[in-house]
Amino acid sequence: MKAKRQKSRESHMKCHQKLQARIQETEDTIQEKHLIIEALVEEKANLLQTIQRLQEDNGAPAPFDDEWEEEPEETRKKKEMRVFL
């Protein structure tokens, strides 16, 4: 009986070690991807600054900003009504 328990325990430990190794590998992969994403975000910001600077140097109109102006509710409803007519 002790031999069976010992074998079961060893099997469990091997399984646990394999699982821990897979978890560590996954965490390492996630960390690598996170660093890549950070680098890409920084590169994007630098490229946007370069584009903006070049546009300003060439006298291009101001770029479209992300702020969206909502049209009044009444105007939107009138447009929707025209679609159905």
PDB file with one MODEL, atoms N, CA, C and O in Angstrom:
MODEL        1
ATOM      1  N   MET A   1       0.821  -1.193   0.000  1.00  0.00           N
ATOM      2  CA  MET A   1       0.000   0.000   0.000  1.00  0.00           C
ATOM      3  C   MET A   1       0.869   1.262   0.000  1.00  0.00           C
ATOM      4  O   MET A   1       0.556   2.230  -0.694  1.00  0.00           O
ATOM      5  N   LYS A   2       1.957   1.254   0.777  1.00  0.00           N
ATOM      6  CA  LYS A   2       2.846   2.413   0.823  1.00  0.00           C
ATOM      7  C   LYS A   2       3.485   2.665  -0.534  1.00  0.00           C
ATOM      8  O   LYS A   2       3.651   3.818  -0.933  1.00  0.00           O
ATOM      9  N   ALA A   3       3.838   1.627  -1.234  1.00  0.00           N
ATOM     10  CA  ALA A   3       4.455   1.774  -2.559  1.00  0.00           C
ATOM     11  C   ALA A   3       3.469   2.427  -3.525  1.00  0.00           C
ATOM     12  O   ALA A   3       3.851   3.267  -4.340  1.00  0.00           O
ATOM     13  N   LYS A   4       2.194   2.034  -3.427  1.00  0.00           N
ATOM     14  CA  LYS A   4       1.168   2.600  -4.300  1.00  0.00           C
ATOM     15  C   LYS A   4       0.987   4.097  -4.004  1.00  0.00           C
ATOM     16  O   LYS A   4       0.863   4.909  -4.921  1.00  0.00           O
ATOM     17  N   ARG A   5       0.973   4.440  -2.735  1.00  0.00           N
ATOM     18  CA  ARG A   5       0.853   5.844  -2.343  1.00  0.00           C
ATOM     19  C   ARG A   5       2.050   6.657  -2.818  1.00  0.00           C
ATOM     20  O   ARG A   5       1.907   7.766  -3.333  1.00  0.00           O
ATOM     21  N   GLN A   6       3.222   6.086  -2.635  1.00  0.00           N
ATOM     22  CA  GLN A   6       4.451   6.768  -3.046  1.00  0.00           C
ATOM     23  C   GLN A   6       4.444   7.005  -4.554  1.00  0.00           C
ATOM     24  O   GLN A   6       4.812   8.084  -5.018  1.00  0.00           O
ATOM     25  N   LYS A   7       4.026   5.999  -5.315  1.00  0.00           N
ATOM     26  CA  LYS A   7       3.973   6.129  -6.767  1.00  0.00           C
ATOM     27  C   LYS A   7       2.945   7.188  -7.174  1.00  0.00           C
ATOM     28  O   LYS A   7       3.180   7.973  -8.092  1.00  0.00           O
ATOM     29  N   SER A   8       1.817   7.199  -6.488  1.00  0.00           N
ATOM     30  CA  SER A   8       0.778   8.187  -6.766  1.00  0.00           C
ATOM     31  C   SER A   8       1.284   9.592  -6.451  1.00  0.00           C
ATOM     32  O   SER A   8       1.048  10.531  -7.211  1.00  0.00           O
ATOM     33  N   ARG A   9       1.977   9.723  -5.331  1.00  0.00           N
ATOM     34  CA  ARG A   9       2.525  11.021  -4.941  1.00  0.00           C
ATOM     35  C   ARG A   9       3.564  11.505  -5.959  1.00  0.00           C
ATOM     36  O   ARG A   9       3.568  12.678  -6.332  1.00  0.00           O
ATOM     37  N   GLU A  10       4.435  10.610  -6.402  1.00  0.00           N
ATOM     38  CA  GLU A  10       5.446  10.974  -7.396  1.00  0.00           C
ATOM     39  C   GLU A  10       4.793  11.398  -8.711  1.00  0.00           C
ATOM     40  O   GLU A  10       5.217  12.362  -9.348  1.00  0.00           O
ATOM     41  N   SER A  11       3.766  10.670  -9.100  1.00  0.00           N
ATOM     42  CA  SER A  11       3.038  11.001 -10.324  1.00  0.00           C
ATOM     43  C   SER A  11       2.396  12.384 -10.197  1.00  0.00           C
ATOM     44  O   SER A  11       2.432  13.193 -11.125  1.00  0.00           O
ATOM     45  N   HIS A  12       1.815  12.629  -9.035  1.00  0.00           N
ATOM     46  CA  HIS A  12       1.191  13.925  -8.789  1.00  0.00           C
ATOM     47  C   HIS A  12       2.232  15.046  -8.841  1.00  0.00           C
ATOM     48  O   HIS A  12       1.974  16.105  -9.413  1.00  0.00           O
ATOM     49  N   MET A  13       3.387  14.821  -8.256  1.00  0.00           N
ATOM     50  CA  MET A  13       4.445  15.836  -8.242  1.00  0.00           C
ATOM     51  C   MET A  13       4.947  16.130  -9.659  1.00  0.00           C
ATOM     52  O   MET A  13       5.189  17.287 -10.004  1.00  0.00           O
ATOM     53  N   LYS A  14       5.101  15.085 -10.477  1.00  0.00           N
ATOM     54  CA  LYS A  14       5.534  15.291 -11.860  1.00  0.00           C
ATOM     55  C   LYS A  14       4.505  16.122 -12.614  1.00  0.00           C
ATOM     56  O   LYS A  14       4.853  17.046 -13.350  1.00  0.00           O
ATOM     57  N   CYS A  15       3.244  15.783 -12.422  1.00  0.00           N
ATOM     58  CA  CYS A  15       2.164  16.515 -13.077  1.00  0.00           C
ATOM     59  C   CYS A  15       2.168  17.979 -12.619  1.00  0.00           C
ATOM     60  O   CYS A  15       2.024  18.896 -13.428  1.00  0.00           O
ATOM     61  N   HIS A  16       2.334  18.175 -11.322  1.00  0.00           N
ATOM     62  CA  HIS A  16       2.365  19.522 -10.758  1.00  0.00           C
ATOM     63  C   HIS A  16       3.537  20.324 -11.330  1.00  0.00           C
ATOM     64  O   HIS A  16       3.377  21.494 -11.677  1.00  0.00           O
ATOM     65  N   GLN A  17       4.692  19.710 -11.426  1.00  0.00           N
ATOM     66  CA  GLN A  17       5.871  20.393 -11.960  1.00  0.00           C
ATOM     67  C   GLN A  17       5.674  20.778 -13.427  1.00  0.00           C
ATOM     68  O   GLN A  17       6.055  21.870 -13.847  1.00  0.00           O
ATOM     69  N   LYS A  18       5.075  19.868 -14.200  1.00  0.00           N
ATOM     70  CA  LYS A  18       4.803  20.169 -15.608  1.00  0.00           C
ATOM     71  C   LYS A  18       3.828  21.339 -15.722  1.00  0.00           C
ATOM     72  O   LYS A  18       4.004  22.230 -16.553  1.00  0.00           O
ATOM     73  N   LEU A  19       2.807  21.324 -14.880  1.00  0.00           N
ATOM     74  CA  LEU A  19       1.821  22.396 -14.902  1.00  0.00           C
ATOM     75  C   LEU A  19       2.465  23.727 -14.512  1.00  0.00           C
ATOM     76  O   LEU A  19       2.199  24.753 -15.137  1.00  0.00           O
ATOM     77  N   GLN A  20       3.304  23.710 -13.490  1.00  0.00           N
ATOM     78  CA  GLN A  20       3.998  24.926 -13.067  1.00  0.00           C
ATOM     79  C   GLN A  20       4.896  25.457 -14.183  1.00  0.00           C
ATOM     80  O   GLN A  20       4.982  26.667 -14.394  1.00  0.00           O
ATOM     81  N   ALA A  21       5.561  24.557 -14.892  1.00  0.00           N
ATOM     82  CA  ALA A  21       6.425  24.975 -15.996  1.00  0.00           C
ATOM     83  C   ALA A  21       5.598  25.626 -17.103  1.00  0.00           C
ATOM     84  O   ALA A  21       6.015  26.631 -17.678  1.00  0.00           O
ATOM     85  N   ARG A  22       4.435  25.062 -17.403  1.00  0.00           N
ATOM     86  CA  ARG A  22       3.558  25.638 -18.430  1.00  0.00           C
ATOM     87  C   ARG A  22       3.041  27.006 -18.002  1.00  0.00           C
ATOM     88  O   ARG A  22       2.952  27.928 -18.812  1.00  0.00           O
ATOM     89  N   ILE A  23       2.702  27.127 -16.721  1.00  0.00           N
ATOM     90  CA  ILE A  23       2.232  28.418 -16.204  1.00  0.00           C
ATOM     91  C   ILE A  23       3.334  29.466 -16.333  1.00  0.00           C
ATOM     92  O   ILE A  23       3.074  30.585 -16.774  1.00  0.00           O
ATOM     93  N   GLN A  24       4.544  29.119 -15.958  1.00  0.00           N
ATOM     94  CA  GLN A  24       5.667  30.055 -16.044  1.00  0.00           C
ATOM     95  C   GLN A  24       5.928  30.451 -17.490  1.00  0.00           C
ATOM     96  O   GLN A  24       6.175  31.621 -17.782  1.00  0.00           O
ATOM     97  N   GLU A  25       5.875  29.482 -18.390  1.00  0.00           N
ATOM     98  CA  GLU A  25       6.086  29.755 -19.811  1.00  0.00           C
ATOM     99  C   GLU A  25       5.019  30.718 -20.336  1.00  0.00           C
ATOM    100  O   GLU A  25       5.320  31.638 -21.097  1.00  0.00           O
ATOM    101  N   THR A  26       3.779  30.496 -19.925  1.00  0.00           N
ATOM    102  CA  THR A  26       2.682  31.366 -20.346  1.00  0.00           C
ATOM    103  C   THR A  26       2.869  32.773 -19.794  1.00  0.00           C
ATOM    104  O   THR A  26       2.660  33.752 -20.512  1.00  0.00           O
ATOM    105  N   GLU A  27       3.257  32.884 -18.535  1.00  0.00           N
ATOM    106  CA  GLU A  27       3.494  34.202 -17.939  1.00  0.00           C
ATOM    107  C   GLU A  27       4.623  34.933 -18.652  1.00  0.00           C
ATOM    108  O   GLU A  27       4.544  36.141 -18.873  1.00  0.00           O
ATOM    109  N   ASP A  28       5.670  34.203 -19.012  1.00  0.00           N
ATOM    110  CA  ASP A  28       6.782  34.813 -19.745  1.00  0.00           C
ATOM    111  C   ASP A  28       6.321  35.324 -21.110  1.00  0.00           C
ATOM    112  O   ASP A  28       6.699  36.417 -21.534  1.00  0.00           O
ATOM    113  N   THR A  29       5.506  34.528 -21.786  1.00  0.00           N
ATOM    114  CA  THR A  29       4.979  34.921 -23.095  1.00  0.00           C
ATOM    115  C   THR A  29       4.116  36.165 -22.972  1.00  0.00           C
ATOM    116  O   THR A  29       4.214  37.076 -23.794  1.00  0.00           O
ATOM    117  N   ILE A  30       3.275  36.207 -21.954  1.00  0.00           N
ATOM    118  CA  ILE A  30       2.418  37.374 -21.739  1.00  0.00           C
ATOM    119  C   ILE A  30       3.272  38.608 -21.477  1.00  0.00           C
ATOM    120  O   ILE A  30       2.988  39.680 -22.012  1.00  0.00           O
ATOM    121  N   GLN A  31       4.299  38.473 -20.673  1.00  0.00           N
ATOM    122  CA  GLN A  31       5.190  39.602 -20.374  1.00  0.00           C
ATOM    123  C   GLN A  31       5.880  40.094 -21.645  1.00  0.00           C
ATOM    124  O   GLN A  31       5.988  41.300 -21.866  1.00  0.00           O
ATOM    125  N   GLU A  32       6.347  39.161 -22.480  1.00  0.00           N
ATOM    126  CA  GLU A  32       6.988  39.547 -23.739  1.00  0.00           C
ATOM    127  C   GLU A  32       6.016  40.321 -24.621  1.00  0.00           C
ATOM    128  O   GLU A  32       6.373  41.350 -25.195  1.00  0.00           O
ATOM    129  N   LYS A  33       4.789  39.822 -24.727  1.00  0.00           N
ATOM    130  CA  LYS A  33       3.788  40.487 -25.561  1.00  0.00           C
ATOM    131  C   LYS A  33       3.447  41.864 -25.005  1.00  0.00           C
ATOM    132  O   LYS A  33       3.226  42.807 -25.764  1.00  0.00           O
ATOM    133  N   HIS A  34       3.404  41.978 -23.691  1.00  0.00           N
ATOM    134  CA  HIS A  34       3.128  43.268 -23.063  1.00  0.00           C
ATOM    135  C   HIS A  34       4.221  44.281 -23.420  1.00  0.00           C
ATOM    136  O   HIS A  34       3.926  45.434 -23.734  1.00  0.00           O
ATOM    137  N   LEU A  35       5.464  43.850 -23.370  1.00  0.00           N
ATOM    138  CA  LEU A  35       6.577  44.738 -23.714  1.00  0.00           C
ATOM    139  C   LEU A  35       6.512  45.154 -25.186  1.00  0.00           C
ATOM    140  O   LEU A  35       6.798  46.302 -25.526  1.00  0.00           O
ATOM    141  N   ILE A  36       6.137  44.217 -26.048  1.00  0.00           N
ATOM    142  CA  ILE A  36       5.999  44.530 -27.473  1.00  0.00           C
ATOM    143  C   ILE A  36       4.901  45.563 -27.674  1.00  0.00           C
ATOM    144  O   ILE A  36       5.071  46.516 -28.435  1.00  0.00           O
ATOM    145  N   ILE A  37       3.775  45.373 -26.992  1.00  0.00           N
ATOM    146  CA  ILE A  37       2.655  46.313 -27.114  1.00  0.00           C
ATOM    147  C   ILE A  37       3.074  47.699 -26.639  1.00  0.00           C
ATOM    148  O   ILE A  37       2.767  48.696 -27.292  1.00  0.00           O
ATOM    149  N   GLU A  38       3.768  47.771 -25.516  1.00  0.00           N
ATOM    150  CA  GLU A  38       4.240  49.066 -25.017  1.00  0.00           C
ATOM    151  C   GLU A  38       5.143  49.750 -26.038  1.00  0.00           C
ATOM    152  O   GLU A  38       5.027  50.954 -26.266  1.00  0.00           O
ATOM    153  N   ALA A  39       6.038  48.985 -26.647  1.00  0.00           N
ATOM    154  CA  ALA A  39       6.942  49.553 -27.648  1.00  0.00           C
ATOM    155  C   ALA A  39       6.163  50.045 -28.863  1.00  0.00           C
ATOM    156  O   ALA A  39       6.473  51.100 -29.415  1.00  0.00           O
ATOM    157  N   LEU A  40       5.154  49.286 -29.279  1.00  0.00           N
ATOM    158  CA  LEU A  40       4.346  49.692 -30.431  1.00  0.00           C
ATOM    159  C   LEU A  40       3.539  50.950 -30.138  1.00  0.00           C
ATOM    160  O   LEU A  40       3.406  51.820 -30.999  1.00  0.00           O
ATOM    161  N   VAL A  41       3.004  51.046 -28.933  1.00  0.00           N
ATOM    162  CA  VAL A  41       2.244  52.241 -28.554  1.00  0.00           C
ATOM    163  C   VAL A  41       3.157  53.464 -28.557  1.00  0.00           C
ATOM    164  O   VAL A  41       2.771  54.533 -29.030  1.00  0.00           O
ATOM    165  N   GLU A  42       4.349  53.306 -28.036  1.00  0.00           N
ATOM    166  CA  GLU A  42       5.303  54.418 -28.024  1.00  0.00           C
ATOM    167  C   GLU A  42       5.699  54.807 -29.451  1.00  0.00           C
ATOM    168  O   GLU A  42       5.795  55.991 -29.775  1.00  0.00           O
ATOM    169  N   GLU A  43       5.926  53.803 -30.295  1.00  0.00           N
ATOM    170  CA  GLU A  43       6.277  54.079 -31.690  1.00  0.00           C
ATOM    171  C   GLU A  43       5.132  54.797 -32.405  1.00  0.00           C
ATOM    172  O   GLU A  43       5.366  55.711 -33.196  1.00  0.00           O
ATOM    173  N   LYS A  44       3.901  54.383 -32.125  1.00  0.00           N
ATOM    174  CA  LYS A  44       2.736  55.037 -32.733  1.00  0.00           C
ATOM    175  C   LYS A  44       2.690  56.506 -32.328  1.00  0.00           C
ATOM    176  O   LYS A  44       2.466  57.379 -33.167  1.00  0.00           O
ATOM    177  N   ALA A  45       2.900  56.778 -31.046  1.00  0.00           N
ATOM    178  CA  ALA A  45       2.872  58.161 -30.560  1.00  0.00           C
ATOM    179  C   ALA A  45       3.954  58.989 -31.249  1.00  0.00           C
ATOM    180  O   ALA A  45       3.716  60.134 -31.636  1.00  0.00           O
ATOM    181  N   ASN A  46       5.133  58.411 -31.400  1.00  0.00           N
ATOM    182  CA  ASN A  46       6.219  59.126 -32.077  1.00  0.00           C
ATOM    183  C   ASN A  46       5.879  59.398 -33.537  1.00  0.00           C
ATOM    184  O   ASN A  46       6.146  60.483 -34.054  1.00  0.00           O
ATOM    185  N   LEU A  47       5.288  58.408 -34.198  1.00  0.00           N
ATOM    186  CA  LEU A  47       4.907  58.591 -35.599  1.00  0.00           C
ATOM    187  C   LEU A  47       3.833  59.664 -35.750  1.00  0.00           C
ATOM    188  O   LEU A  47       3.882  60.471 -36.678  1.00  0.00           O
ATOM    189  N   LEU A  48       2.869  59.671 -34.842  1.00  0.00           N
ATOM    190  CA  LEU A  48       1.825  60.693 -34.900  1.00  0.00           C
ATOM    191  C   LEU A  48       2.408  62.087 -34.700  1.00  0.00           C
ATOM    192  O   LEU A  48       1.991  63.040 -35.358  1.00  0.00           O
ATOM    193  N   GLN A  49       3.367  62.203 -33.795  1.00  0.00           N
ATOM    194  CA  GLN A  49       4.027  63.497 -33.588  1.00  0.00           C
ATOM    195  C   GLN A  49       4.785  63.927 -34.838  1.00  0.00           C
ATOM    196  O   GLN A  49       4.758  65.096 -35.222  1.00  0.00           O
ATOM    197  N   THR A  50       5.461  62.971 -35.467  1.00  0.00           N
ATOM    198  CA  THR A  50       6.197  63.273 -36.692  1.00  0.00           C
ATOM    199  C   THR A  50       5.248  63.725 -37.793  1.00  0.00           C
ATOM    200  O   THR A  50       5.522  64.700 -38.493  1.00  0.00           O
ATOM    201  N   ILE A  51       4.139  63.022 -37.943  1.00  0.00           N
ATOM    202  CA  ILE A  51       3.140  63.384 -38.957  1.00  0.00           C
ATOM    203  C   ILE A  51       2.610  64.782 -38.696  1.00  0.00           C
ATOM    204  O   ILE A  51       2.511  65.598 -39.612  1.00  0.00           O
ATOM    205  N   GLN A  52       2.270  65.055 -37.447  1.00  0.00           N
ATOM    206  CA  GLN A  52       1.733  66.373 -37.100  1.00  0.00           C
ATOM    207  C   GLN A  52       2.759  67.469 -37.382  1.00  0.00           C
ATOM    208  O   GLN A  52       2.416  68.526 -37.911  1.00  0.00           O
ATOM    209  N   ARG A  53       3.999  67.216 -37.031  1.00  0.00           N
ATOM    210  CA  ARG A  53       5.056  68.202 -37.270  1.00  0.00           C
ATOM    211  C   ARG A  53       5.236  68.441 -38.774  1.00  0.00           C
ATOM    212  O   ARG A  53       5.393  69.583 -39.206  1.00  0.00           O
ATOM    213  N   LEU A  54       5.212  67.371 -39.565  1.00  0.00           N
ATOM    214  CA  LEU A  54       5.350  67.516 -41.014  1.00  0.00           C
ATOM    215  C   LEU A  54       4.168  68.270 -41.610  1.00  0.00           C
ATOM    216  O   LEU A  54       4.336  69.091 -42.512  1.00  0.00           O
ATOM    217  N   GLN A  55       2.980  67.987 -41.103  1.00  0.00           N
ATOM    218  CA  GLN A  55       1.798  68.701 -41.584  1.00  0.00           C
ATOM    219  C   GLN A  55       1.896  70.187 -41.261  1.00  0.00           C
ATOM    220  O   GLN A  55       1.573  71.033 -42.095  1.00  0.00           O
ATOM    221  N   GLU A  56       2.339  70.497 -40.061  1.00  0.00           N
ATOM    222  CA  GLU A  56       2.497  71.902 -39.677  1.00  0.00           C
ATOM    223  C   GLU A  56       3.556  72.582 -40.540  1.00  0.00           C
ATOM    224  O   GLU A  56       3.381  73.727 -40.955  1.00  0.00           O
ATOM    225  N   ASP A  57       4.654  71.876 -40.809  1.00  0.00           N
ATOM    226  CA  ASP A  57       5.721  72.436 -41.641  1.00  0.00           C
ATOM    227  C   ASP A  57       5.242  72.707 -43.063  1.00  0.00           C
ATOM    228  O   ASP A  57       5.699  73.648 -43.711  1.00  0.00           O
ATOM    229  N   ASN A  58       4.324  71.880 -43.540  1.00  0.00           N
ATOM    230  CA  ASN A  58       3.822  72.024 -44.909  1.00  0.00           C
ATOM    231  C   ASN A  58       2.554  72.858 -44.985  1.00  0.00           C
ATOM    232  O   ASN A  58       1.965  72.987 -46.058  1.00  0.00           O
ATOM    233  N   GLY A  59       2.127  73.420 -43.877  1.00  0.00           N
ATOM    234  CA  GLY A  59       0.947  74.277 -43.867  1.00  0.00           C
ATOM    235  C   GLY A  59      -0.346  73.526 -44.098  1.00  0.00           C
ATOM    236  O   GLY A  59      -1.317  74.103 -44.586  1.00  0.00           O
ATOM    237  N   ALA A  60      -0.375  72.271 -43.762  1.00  0.00           N
ATOM    238  CA  ALA A  60      -1.595  71.475 -43.929  1.00  0.00           C
ATOM    239  C   ALA A  60      -2.628  71.901 -42.891  1.00  0.00           C
ATOM    240  O   ALA A  60      -2.270  72.401 -41.825  1.00  0.00           O
ATOM    241  N   PRO A  61      -3.909  71.703 -43.202  1.00  0.00           N
ATOM    242  CA  PRO A  61      -4.941  72.044 -42.213  1.00  0.00           C
ATOM    243  C   PRO A  61      -4.787  71.182 -40.959  1.00  0.00           C
ATOM    244  O   PRO A  61      -4.186  70.109 -40.989  1.00  0.00           O
ATOM    245  N   ALA A  62      -5.337  71.674 -39.882  1.00  0.00           N
ATOM    246  CA  ALA A  62      -5.257  70.948 -38.612  1.00  0.00           C
ATOM    247  C   ALA A  62      -5.909  69.578 -38.762  1.00  0.00           C
ATOM    248  O   ALA A  62      -6.952  69.455 -39.403  1.00  0.00           O
ATOM    249  N   PRO A  63      -5.308  68.562 -38.182  1.00  0.00           N
ATOM    250  CA  PRO A  63      -5.890  67.224 -38.287  1.00  0.00           C
ATOM    251  C   PRO A  63      -7.205  67.136 -37.530  1.00  0.00           C
ATOM    252  O   PRO A  63      -7.463  67.905 -36.603  1.00  0.00           O
ATOM    253  N   PHE A  64      -8.019  66.196 -37.939  1.00  0.00           N
ATOM    254  CA  PHE A  64      -9.305  65.961 -37.288  1.00  0.00           C
ATOM    255  C   PHE A  64      -9.062  65.483 -35.865  1.00  0.00           C
ATOM    256  O   PHE A  64      -8.291  64.549 -35.643  1.00  0.00           O
ATOM    257  N   ASP A  65      -9.709  66.113 -34.915  1.00  0.00           N
ATOM    258  CA  ASP A  65      -9.540  65.654 -33.530  1.00  0.00           C
ATOM    259  C   ASP A  65     -10.594  64.604 -33.209  1.00  0.00           C
ATOM    260  O   ASP A  65     -11.579  64.454 -33.932  1.00  0.00           O
ATOM    261  N   ASP A  66     -10.381  63.902 -32.149  1.00  0.00           N
ATOM    262  CA  ASP A  66     -11.261  62.793 -31.784  1.00  0.00           C
ATOM    263  C   ASP A  66     -12.530  63.237 -31.083  1.00  0.00           C
ATOM    264  O   ASP A  66     -13.407  62.418 -30.809  1.00  0.00           O
ATOM    265  N   GLU A  67     -12.637  64.512 -30.791  1.00  0.00           N
ATOM    266  CA  GLU A  67     -13.833  64.984 -30.100  1.00  0.00           C
ATOM    267  C   GLU A  67     -14.964  65.114 -31.104  1.00  0.00           C
ATOM    268  O   GLU A  67     -14.838  65.811 -32.111  1.00  0.00           O
ATOM    269  N   TRP A  68     -16.052  64.449 -30.825  1.00  0.00           N
ATOM    270  CA  TRP A  68     -17.195  64.413 -31.717  1.00  0.00           C
ATOM    271  C   TRP A  68     -18.259  65.342 -31.178  1.00  0.00           C
ATOM    272  O   TRP A  68     -18.639  65.265 -30.010  1.00  0.00           O
ATOM    273  N   GLU A  69     -18.732  66.215 -32.035  1.00  0.00           N
ATOM    274  CA  GLU A  69     -19.800  67.114 -31.617  1.00  0.00           C
ATOM    275  C   GLU A  69     -21.125  66.489 -31.999  1.00  0.00           C
ATOM    276  O   GLU A  69     -21.401  66.251 -33.175  1.00  0.00           O
ATOM    277  N   GLU A  70     -21.931  66.230 -31.002  1.00  0.00           N
ATOM    278  CA  GLU A  70     -23.254  65.654 -31.245  1.00  0.00           C
ATOM    279  C   GLU A  70     -24.163  66.713 -31.834  1.00  0.00           C
ATOM    280  O   GLU A  70     -24.172  67.860 -31.388  1.00  0.00           O
ATOM    281  N   GLU A  71     -24.935  66.315 -32.850  1.00  0.00           N
ATOM    282  CA  GLU A  71     -25.907  67.252 -33.382  1.00  0.00           C
ATOM    283  C   GLU A  71     -27.111  67.262 -32.448  1.00  0.00           C
ATOM    284  O   GLU A  71     -27.359  66.279 -31.749  1.00  0.00           O
ATOM    285  N   PRO A  72     -27.857  68.354 -32.429  1.00  0.00           N
ATOM    286  CA  PRO A  72     -29.016  68.434 -31.542  1.00  0.00           C
ATOM    287  C   PRO A  72     -29.998  67.291 -31.803  1.00  0.00           C
ATOM    288  O   PRO A  72     -30.131  66.815 -32.931  1.00  0.00           O
ATOM    289  N   GLU A  73     -30.668  66.869 -30.762  1.00  0.00           N
ATOM    290  CA  GLU A  73     -31.621  65.761 -30.838  1.00  0.00           C
ATOM    291  C   GLU A  73     -32.690  66.006 -31.898  1.00  0.00           C
ATOM    292  O   GLU A  73     -33.047  65.090 -32.638  1.00  0.00           O
ATOM    293  N   GLU A  74     -33.198  67.220 -31.978  1.00  0.00           N
ATOM    294  CA  GLU A  74     -34.264  67.539 -32.942  1.00  0.00           C
ATOM    295  C   GLU A  74     -33.784  67.340 -34.376  1.00  0.00           C
ATOM    296  O   GLU A  74     -34.512  66.786 -35.199  1.00  0.00           O
ATOM    297  N   THR A  75     -32.581  67.782 -34.678  1.00  0.00           N
ATOM    298  CA  THR A  75     -32.043  67.640 -36.029  1.00  0.00           C
ATOM    299  C   THR A  75     -31.880  66.171 -36.383  1.00  0.00           C
ATOM    300  O   THR A  75     -32.194  65.761 -37.501  1.00  0.00           O
ATOM    301  N   ARG A  76     -31.398  65.388 -35.450  1.00  0.00           N
ATOM    302  CA  ARG A  76     -31.200  63.961 -35.685  1.00  0.00           C
ATOM    303  C   ARG A  76     -32.535  63.273 -35.935  1.00  0.00           C
ATOM    304  O   ARG A  76     -32.638  62.425 -36.822  1.00  0.00           O
ATOM    305  N   LYS A  77     -33.555  63.630 -35.162  1.00  0.00           N
ATOM    306  CA  LYS A  77     -34.877  63.023 -35.338  1.00  0.00           C
ATOM    307  C   LYS A  77     -35.470  63.390 -36.690  1.00  0.00           C
ATOM    308  O   LYS A  77     -36.105  62.558 -37.338  1.00  0.00           O
ATOM    309  N   LYS A  78     -35.265  64.645 -37.123  1.00  0.00           N
ATOM    310  CA  LYS A  78     -35.775  65.070 -38.426  1.00  0.00           C
ATOM    311  C   LYS A  78     -35.117  64.266 -39.546  1.00  0.00           C
ATOM    312  O   LYS A  78     -35.785  63.845 -40.490  1.00  0.00           O
ATOM    313  N   LYS A  79     -33.812  64.056 -39.437  1.00  0.00           N
ATOM    314  CA  LYS A  79     -33.108  63.270 -40.447  1.00  0.00           C
ATOM    315  C   LYS A  79     -33.607  61.833 -40.462  1.00  0.00           C
ATOM    316  O   LYS A  79     -33.770  61.240 -41.528  1.00  0.00           O
ATOM    317  N   GLU A  80     -33.847  61.277 -39.294  1.00  0.00           N
ATOM    318  CA  GLU A  80     -34.361  59.910 -39.216  1.00  0.00           C
ATOM    319  C   GLU A  80     -35.744  59.818 -39.833  1.00  0.00           C
ATOM    320  O   GLU A  80     -36.067  58.828 -40.491  1.00  0.00           O
ATOM    321  N   MET A  81     -36.561  60.838 -39.628  1.00  0.00           N
ATOM    322  CA  MET A  81     -37.915  60.840 -40.186  1.00  0.00           C
ATOM    323  C   MET A  81     -37.854  60.880 -41.710  1.00  0.00           C
ATOM    324  O   MET A  81     -38.661  60.231 -42.375  1.00  0.00           O
ATOM    325  N   ARG A  82     -36.911  61.630 -42.270  1.00  0.00           N
ATOM    326  CA  ARG A  82     -36.781  61.713 -43.723  1.00  0.00           C
ATOM    327  C   ARG A  82     -36.422  60.363 -44.327  1.00  0.00           C
ATOM    328  O   ARG A  82     -36.833  60.050 -45.444  1.00  0.00           O
ATOM    329  N   VAL A  83     -35.672  59.578 -43.604  1.00  0.00           N
ATOM    330  CA  VAL A  83     -35.274  58.263 -44.095  1.00  0.00           C
ATOM    331  C   VAL A  83     -36.494  57.378 -44.278  1.00  0.00           C
ATOM    332  O   VAL A  83     -36.556  56.600 -45.230  1.00  0.00           O
ATOM    333  N   PHE A  84     -37.446  57.482 -43.398  1.00  0.00           N
ATOM    334  CA  PHE A  84     -38.627  56.626 -43.462  1.00  0.00           C
ATOM    335  C   PHE A  84     -39.663  57.114 -44.464  1.00  0.00           C
ATOM    336  O   PHE A  84     -40.558  56.351 -44.827  1.00  0.00           O
ATOM    337  N   LEU A  85     -39.574  58.343 -44.918  1.00  0.00           N
ATOM    338  CA  LEU A  85     -40.565  58.885 -45.858  1.00  0.00           C
ATOM    339  C   LEU A  85     -40.309  58.490 -47.262  1.00  0.00           C
ATOM    340  O   LEU A  85     -41.060  58.873 -48.159  1.00  0.00           O
TER     341      LEU A  85
ENDMDL
END
